[in-house]
Amino acid sequence: MEQKKFTIRVPATTANLGPGFDSMGMALQIYNEIEIEQISNGIEIHGFNGLPLSENLVYTAMEKVLTRYKRKAESIRIVGKQFDIPMSRGLGSSAASIVAGILIANHCMDRILSVEEIINLGTEMEGHPDNIVPAVLGGLTISIMDGENVVYSNVSIPRKLQFAVMVPEFKLSTHEARSALPSVYEKKDCIFNISRAALLVAAMQREELEKLRAATGDKVHQPYRAPLIQNIYEIFQQANDFGSKAEVISGSGSTLLAMVERENKDFKEKMENYLNTLPGGWKIHMLEADEKGAVVY
């Protein structure tokens, strides 16, 4: 390990964006930060609220990579400095932890891993690439599995857009959200999603904000997950009434995301006042997309 002390910062990610199930993801400016320091002996873990090592995704991801490459961690101290990404809310907390663990291992191995190797390792651990790729690269990405490898591409984000992230107190596990999905879909619903996903990429690239509502339509996951999120349709309608360009479930939920024009200065205050009338302890954050992805400094 070349550096005696360094920090890894990984952004939150929102996945699916409506029709892009398990393939679209975007990094947001909320972060987890992990500090690593070389020490004289052993491995120390601090700042993870007493989480057992077997349940600590940062540590287990690091160990998996080191084992894969037949390496061992040097004597290091791993400190969880900042955890602003809420867990089990559809904002990529597990992907952020996995990416952080891989980057720790990579630094212990003198940075031998390429970006593609980091992404493939992360996807193998996470199970799908939609959160991993933007967590590593930043921005809005499309990522697919081609055999055992991840193929990805970046999509431009309209400069006029910012993102209203509405986070409730209640959690929704990925397992629970995936269990709500059917095992078989009708052809018309598959066509619906394919066409919307293609339109969403084009509308983002060309900054055609007026097309985002149609382009974020979905019949693969949101209709089945909506009953798990109380007041979702009322929240979506209110966001629309306040000028949002589109509303989606963030990842598997429970967080909801609205795409809002930057010039809509009153959106946060109006939406916050409305959310305060609902149960669920909703909080709203107006966020920019993160364009850098995971960084080491």
Secondary structure by P-SEA (a helix, b strand, c coil): cccccbbbbbbbbbcccccccccbbbbcccbbbbbbbbccbbbbbcccccccccccaaaaaaaaaaaaacccccbbbbbbcccccccccccaaaaaaaaaaaaaaaaaacccccaaaaaaaaaaaacccaaaaaaaccccbbbbbccccccbbbbbcccccccbbbbccbbbbaaaaaaaccccccaaaaaaaaaaaaaaaaaaaaccccccccccccccccccccccccaaaaaaaaaaaaccccccccccccbbbbbbbccccaaaaaaaaaaaacccbbbbbbccccccccccc
